[in-house]
Amino acid sequence: MSMSYWQEKVVIVTGASRGFGKVLAGSFAEAGASVVLAARGGEPLEAAAEGARRRGGQALAVPTDVTDQSQVEAMIAATIERFGRIDALVNNAGRSPRGDLAHTTAEDFGELMELNLLGAVRCTQAALPHLLAARGHVVNIGSLASKAAARWGGAYSATKFALAAYSQQLRMELEDDGLHVLLVCPGPIAGNNPRERSEEELAGLPSAARQPGSGARLKRLAPEQVAAEVLRACQRRRKELIIPWRARLLFVLSAVSPNWGDWLLRKMT
């Protein structure tokens, strides 16, 4: 990976106060970028920014709720005021709830869409003029659930499928104008622990629903490895990054035959 590629570039990472977002922000900083870390605030956000600085880059912590349009616009303005440009936006903020669809309400779907999809839309639209000027990158952090719906994920898979569609349409419309759009679809990432789930949320669900990836039989991915692959994929201007690669077999099989795809998905979870 070329360290020089990210020198003097400015990267925004949302959901950067913990988990994979924190690791990814640090990886960009280590590669030479100036990093803006956005999350809802508090000591974890500033601690993550300090960690990025220790890895060699400049880092700015901007408390931001991506479901609030005014806060998103303020975050973009703060980035331009401090650094003068935006070369990459990583839409990482999101939540992975648990629940069965029979008891997942329309309101539950709407709340998760606000965060997992519309948060990315708000940030992308606010940053877009600067990204187009830089011929920069939009990186949308999806999931294997962007391609194959798993059981017991409540509204999660629907929001991640929507993010995949948004990524493709954005690419189709703006690729010729210089915008690179990357959809990242990883399996469960080690250390990317969700907020503590309530017993009410988990009530009536099998024990697998309490496990990463709703019990997917996949080795948990090292966040540093995924981060390194994201940086390389940006440099190569790839359109999708699916980790582990063998998950593609499930997606191809599902496209050929939903019956076979469902059978394999049940075997894998």
C-alpha positions in Angstrom: 0.0 0.0 0.0 1.4 3.4 -1.0 1.7 5.6 2.0 2.2 8.7 -0.3 -1.3 8.3 -1.8 -3.0 9.6 1.4 -0.4 12.3 2.2 -2.2 15.7 2.4 -5.6 14.1 1.8 -8.5 14.7 4.2 -10.8 11.9 5.2 -14.0 12.0 7.2 -15.0 8.8 9.1 -18.4 8.7 10.8 -19.1 6.4 13.7 -15.5 6.8 14.5 -15.5 6.8 18.3 -15.4 3.0 18.7 -15.1 -0.3 17.0 -14.2 -0.5 13.3 -14.6 3.2 12.7 -12.0 4.0 15.3 -9.5 1.6 13.8 -10.2 2.8 10.3 -9.7 6.4 11.2 -6.4 5.5 12.8 -5.3 3.6 9.7 -6.0 6.6 7.5 -3.9 8.8 9.9 -1.1 6.3 9.9 -1.1 6.4 6.1 -0.6 10.2 6.2 -4.1 11.6 5.9 -5.7 14.3 8.0 -8.7 12.7 9.6 -12.0 14.1 10.8 -13.7 11.7 13.3 -17.4 12.2 13.6 -19.7 10.5 16.2 -22.2 11.6 18.7 -19.5 12.9 21.0 -18.2 12.4 24.5 -14.8 11.2 25.8 -14.6 8.2 23.5 -14.6 10.4 20.4 -11.8 12.7 21.7 -9.9 9.6 22.8 -10.2 8.1 19.3 -9.0 11.4 17.8 -6.0 11.4 20.1 -5.2 7.8 19.1 -5.2 8.8 15.4 -2.8 11.7 16.2 -0.4 9.3 17.9 -0.4 7.2 14.7 1.0 10.2 12.8 -1.8 12.3 11.3 -3.7 15.4 12.1 -7.1 14.6 13.6 -10.2 16.6 14.4 -13.0 15.3 16.5 -16.4 16.7 15.6 -19.4 15.6 17.7 -22.1 14.7 15.1 -25.4 12.9 15.0 -25.8 11.9 11.4 -29.6 11.8 11.7 -29.5 15.6 12.3 -29.1 17.6 9.0 -27.8 20.7 10.8 -25.2 18.7 12.7 -24.0 17.1 9.4 -23.7 20.4 7.7 -21.8 21.8 10.7 -19.4 18.8 10.5 -18.7 19.4 6.9 -18.2 23.1 7.5 -15.8 22.4 10.4 -13.8 20.1 8.1 -13.5 22.8 5.4 -12.6 25.5 7.9 -9.8 23.4 9.4 -8.4 21.6 6.3 -9.9 23.3 3.2 -10.8 20.1 1.3 -12.4 16.7 1.5 -10.9 13.7 -0.3 -12.8 10.8 1.2 -16.0 10.3 3.2 -16.5 7.0 5.0 -20.1 6.4 6.0 -19.6 4.0 8.9 -22.1 5.1 11.4 -24.8 2.5 11.9 -26.5 0.1 14.3 -27.1 -3.7 14.1 -30.2 -4.6 16.1 -31.8 -8.0 16.7 -35.4 -9.0 16.3 -37.8 -11.2 14.3 -39.7 -9.6 11.5 -43.1 -10.5 12.9 -42.4 -8.2 15.8 -40.4 -5.5 14.0 -42.6 -2.5 13.6 -42.7 0.0 10.7 -41.4 2.5 13.3 -38.5 0.3 14.0 -37.7 0.2 10.3 -38.0 3.9 10.0 -35.7 4.6 12.9 -33.0 2.3 11.6 -33.3 3.7 8.0 -32.7 7.2 9.5 -29.3 6.0 10.8 -28.1 3.3 8.5 -29.2 4.7 5.2 -30.3 8.4 5.5 -27.3 9.2 7.7 -25.1 8.2 4.8 -27.3 10.1 2.3 -27.1 13.3 4.4 -23.3 13.1 4.8 -22.7 12.3 1.1 -24.9 15.1 -0.2 -23.3 17.6 2.2 -19.8 16.6 1.2 -20.4 16.0 -2.5 -19.3 19.3 -4.0 -15.9 18.9 -2.2 -15.6 15.3 -3.1 -16.3 16.0 -6.8 -13.7 18.8 -6.8 -11.1 16.4 -5.4 -12.2 13.4 -7.6 -12.5 11.7 -4.2 -14.0 8.7 -2.6 -17.3 7.8 -0.9 -16.9 4.6 1.1 -20.2 3.1 2.4 -19.7 0.4 5.1 -22.3 -2.2 4.5 -22.3 -5.8 5.5 -22.6 -9.3 4.2 -26.3 -8.5 5.0 -26.2 -6.0 2.1 -26.2 -9.0 -0.2 -28.0 -11.8 1.7 -30.6 -11.3 4.5 -29.9 -13.2 7.7 -32.4 -14.3 10.2 -33.1 -12.4 13.4 -31.6 -9.1 12.2 -34.9 -7.1 12.4 -34.7 -4.2 10.0 -30.9 -4.4 9.6 -30.7 -6.3 6.3 -33.3 -4.1 4.6 -31.3 -1.0 5.5 -28.0 -2.5 4.3 -29.6 -3.7 1.0 -30.8 -0.1 0.6 -27.3 1.2 1.2 -26.0 -1.2 -1.5 -28.6 0.2 -4.0 -27.7 3.8 -3.0 -24.0 3.0 -3.6 -24.7 1.6 -7.0 -26.9 4.4 -8.2 -24.5 7.0 -6.9 -21.7 5.3 -8.8 -23.7 5.0 -12.0 -24.6 8.7 -11.9 -21.4 10.3 -10.8 -18.5 8.0 -11.7 -18.0 9.8 -15.0 -17.6 13.0 -13.0 -14.7 11.6 -11.1 -16.4 10.3 -7.9 -15.3 6.9 -6.7 -17.9 4.9 -4.7 -16.9 1.8 -2.7 -19.3 -0.5 -1.0 -17.7 -2.5 1.7 -19.4 -5.8 2.8 -17.6 -7.4 5.7 -18.5 -10.3 7.8 -18.5 -9.9 11.6 -15.5 -7.8 12.7 -13.7 -8.6 16.0 -14.0 -5.9 18.6 -16.9 -4.3 16.7 -19.3 -5.0 19.5 -22.8 -3.5 19.4 -24.3 -1.6 22.2 -25.5 -3.8 24.9 -28.7 -5.4 23.7 -31.7 -5.4 26.1 -33.4 -8.6 27.2 -36.6 -7.1 25.7 -34.9 -6.9 22.3 -33.6 -10.5 22.5 -36.7 -12.0 24.1 -38.0 -15.0 22.2 -35.0 -15.2 19.9 -32.6 -18.2 19.6 -29.2 -18.0 21.2 -27.6 -17.5 17.8 -29.2 -14.1 17.6 -27.0 -13.0 20.5 -23.9 -13.8 18.5 -22.0 -11.7 16.0 -23.6 -11.9 12.6 -26.6 -13.7 14.0 -24.6 -16.8 14.5 -22.8 -16.8 11.1 -20.3 -19.6 10.9 -17.5 -17.2 9.9 -14.2 -16.4 11.6 -14.4 -12.9 13.0 -12.3 -10.5 10.9 -9.4 -8.5 12.3 -10.4 -4.8 12.1 -6.8 -3.8 11.1 -6.9 -6.2 8.2 -10.3 -4.9 7.0 -9.1 -1.3 7.3 -6.0 -2.0 5.2 -8.1 -3.6 2.5 -10.4 -0.5 2.5 -7.5 1.8 2.0 -6.1 -0.4 -0.9 -9.6 -0.6 -2.5 -9.9 3.2 -2.5 -6.5 3.6 -4.1 -7.5 1.0 -6.8 -10.9 2.6 -7.1 -12.7 -0.7 -6.7 -16.5 -0.7 -6.6 -17.1 -3.4 -4.0 -15.1 -5.1 -1.3 -16.6 -8.3 0.1 -14.8 -10.0 3.0 -14.4 -12.9 3.2 -14.3 -13.5 -0.6 -15.9 -16.9 -0.4 -19.2 -15.2 0.6 -19.5 -14.3 -3.0 -20.4 -18.0 -3.7 -23.5 -17.6 -1.5 -24.5 -14.4 -3.4 -24.1 -16.0 -6.8 -26.0 -19.1 -5.7 -28.8 -17.0 -4.4 -29.1 -15.1 -7.7 -29.2 -18.3 -9.6 -31.7 -20.1 -7.3 -33.3 -18.5 -4.2 -34.0 -22.1 -2.9 -30.4 -23.0 -3.0 -29.3 -19.7 -1.6 -31.7 -20.0 1.4 -30.5 -23.5 2.0 -26.9 -22.5 2.1 -27.6 -19.5 4.2 -29.4 -21.7 6.8 -26.4 -24.0 6.8 -24.0 -21.1 7.3 -25.9 -19.6 10.3 
